Amino acid sequence: MVCPSQPSHGDEPMSFAPDNFAVWVEIPVTDIDRSIAFYNQVFNTDMRKDTTSGPNPMAMFPTSNPAGVSGNLYPGKPPAEGEGPTVHFACPDTLEDALKRVPDAGGKVVSDVITIPAGRFAYCLDPDGNSIGVFAL
């Protein structure tokens, strides 16, 4: 069934294209306190452990917009190092400065800087081997 407000091309609906295709990201970690420290240091942010929102502790990535796309860390089994999906995060300053903080915080930078039309990024691994992109516009 096609929604009346959804544009169509003949009998076929057009592609779904929301403002934000991804709506939530969950990253499994083996030590939530260590992971909070890593993400706080690399991204100069203030993630905090929340033990009241569900059966397990979690830590949410803060956003300035309450409706912004975000995610959380949760106790779980990460995929083998570098084998899971990659989540790209906005860096708070220059890409080079953020990348310098990755090894200091317990992670690894695993690629050179890559330039694409939308900006620049590098692939990294967090302390559990989760693949992340550190992205600068």
Secondary structure by P-SEA (a helix, b strand, c coil): cccccccccccccccccccccccbbbbbbccaaaaaaaaaaaacbbbbbbccccccccccccccccccccccccccccccccccbbbbbbbcccaaaaaaacccccccccccccccccbbbbbbccccbbbbbbccc
